[in-house]
């Protein structure tokens, strides 16, 4: 007798829901976390790095969108690599995604703690993970609704920040002139900014829960990426014009410092609240995406099969979500924020390199080649500690695969 089909997830998400989940994944990381270290790496040339990251992200989004149309299942590049390149490459993509995005979850949880209650950042981070894991477990529609509310609030806060700086007397366009940043610095800045753009992967990993995926997924990816690029560029230009590259790089909370320097200190608590909400929205969608990839890998027995269980009432992969939440909570209690960002960037760039290699097997070739080369270059120009840690984890995953196959 043939084995029964694994339980399917419900297709309840439309284009607006998918776009919102992508926005919630990207906005928190880029605006409040990645821009300051990017400025430290490249100075005002971080704007060039932002453009490079956007080009690579567009290539990856296009490749992912084409593949998602063919394979509208949970798992994203794990499924694409398996189907187009072979089981090992699918596994390696899934491994890189789960490991890298688990680190991203910890980084976002720590961002919540740093902005909401700096003296107890780790404890707040753990509580945030627990609360949002419960939200995801009881249903993806509730997750999409909550993310939509968070995204609207964060966009309103960022708009207020940009307007406050743009109308101040201290903003100086001369601070936007490119300095003497090296090519390596620009590429490092691009790699750090890419960490922020990578949230559109959440749209592809939700393919099994999206209505009309062949139409919805490519459209949602393009819309979400375009909105985020505009927001990032506006915020980066405004803060650079107010603080300059050195001030932005040294600031622990550059947006809050910028509005204060612009003569609006009353906006500082608003910015802190916005940062907390942005990180919560990003964390919400990140946990959602990691659990769906874990579901797909457990169905193929690359992870424990016990995780491939869909809740009979809520139609969610609740066991995968609970396990992911538990691991993230532990990491959020012990990890350093910037170290988590660098490691996550490397792993996620490996994931997208495999996505582009998978798309190369389709008819169009140019964009997958550009995306693949971009991912490899950005991955290996990240800080040395991030590269070494990333290589070690990828090798560990490869060894685990080989041992299991013996």
Secondary structure, 3 states (H helix, E strand, C coil): CCCCCCCCCCCCECHHHHHHHHHHHHHHHHHHHHHHHHHHHHHHHHHHHHHHHHHHHHHHHHHHHHHHHHCCCCCCHHHHHHHHCCHHHHHHHHHHHHHHHHHHHHHHHHHHHHHHCHHHHHHHHHHHHHHHHHHHHCCHHHHHHHHHHHHHHHHHHHHHHHHHHHCCCCCCHHHHCCCCCCHHHHHHHHHHHHHHHHHHHHHHHCHHHECCHHHHHHHHHHHHHHHHHHHHHHHHHHHHHHHHHHHHHHCCCHHHHHHHHCCCHHHHHHHHHHHHHHHHHHHHHHHHHHHHHHHHHHHCCCCCHHHCCCCCCCCCCHHHHHHHHHHHHHHHHHCCHHHHHHHHHHHHHHHHHHHHHHHCCCCCCHHHHHHHHHHHHHHHCCCHHHHHHHHHHHHHHHHHHHHHHC
